[in-house]
Amino acid sequence: TGKTAAFGIPILQAVEISKKYTHALILSPTRELCMQIASDLVDYSKYKKGLNILAVYGGSSIDTQIRGLKRGAHIVVATPGRMLDLIRRK
């Protein structure tokens, strides 16, 4: 119904690709929705080269997710539990 596009497209337009920091954090209540939002944002941004979108959620390797954050994810889509875990780990 376009809910992800309604908030996702304005976020994608505001991202400055040359700056390698996180521009937006999207919290999602479930892992499945987190992955779906990240996938939709990747689809919407297919012509915006160099944009990094990272999904962080439980049940996946936190080390891989930390490396993705250190590489400079422009948009992070996360579940609350994993986001709190990452914040605690600094």
C-alpha positions in Angstrom: 0.0 0.0 0.0 3.0 2.3 -0.1 3.7 2.8 3.6 7.5 2.1 3.2 7.7 4.4 0.1 5.9 7.2 2.0 8.7 7.5 4.5 11.5 5.8 2.6 11.7 7.9 -0.5 12.1 11.2 1.4 14.8 9.6 3.5 16.6 8.4 0.3 16.4 11.9 -1.2 18.0 13.5 1.9 21.0 11.1 2.1 24.3 12.6 1.1 26.2 9.7 -0.4 29.6 11.4 -0.1 29.2 11.5 3.7 29.9 8.1 5.2 27.8 8.4 8.4 24.3 7.1 9.3 21.7 9.6 8.1 18.6 7.6 9.2 17.6 4.9 11.7 14.4 3.0 11.1 13.2 0.9 13.9 11.1 -2.2 13.0 9.2 -4.4 15.5 10.1 -7.7 13.8 13.0 -9.3 11.9 10.8 -10.0 8.9 9.6 -6.5 8.6 13.1 -5.2 9.1 14.4 -7.3 6.2 11.4 -6.3 4.1 11.9 -2.5 4.7 15.6 -2.8 3.9 14.8 -4.7 0.7 12.3 -2.2 -0.4 14.7 0.7 0.3 17.3 -1.1 -1.8 14.8 -1.4 -4.6 13.8 2.3 -4.4 17.4 3.4 -4.5 18.7 1.2 -7.3 19.8 4.4 -9.3 21.4 6.0 -6.3 24.9 4.5 -6.6 27.1 4.2 -3.5 24.2 4.2 -1.0 24.6 1.7 1.8 21.5 0.3 3.6 22.1 -2.1 6.5 19.5 -4.3 8.2 20.4 -5.2 11.8 18.4 -7.8 13.6 18.7 -10.7 16.0 19.4 -14.2 14.7 22.2 -13.0 12.4 25.9 -12.5 13.1 26.4 -9.3 15.1 30.0 -9.2 14.0 29.0 -8.9 10.4 26.5 -6.2 11.3 29.1 -4.2 13.3 31.5 -4.4 10.3 28.7 -3.0 8.1 28.1 -0.1 10.5 31.9 0.7 10.6 31.9 0.8 6.8 29.4 3.6 6.9 25.8 2.6 6.5 23.8 5.6 5.3 20.5 4.0 6.4 20.1 1.5 9.2 17.0 -0.6 9.6 17.0 -2.3 13.0 14.9 -4.2 15.4 14.9 -2.6 18.9 16.6 -5.5 20.7 19.6 -5.6 18.3 19.8 -1.8 18.2 20.0 -1.7 22.0 22.7 -4.5 22.0 24.8 -2.5 19.5 24.4 0.7 21.5 25.6 -1.2 24.7 28.6 -2.5 22.7 29.4 1.1 21.5 
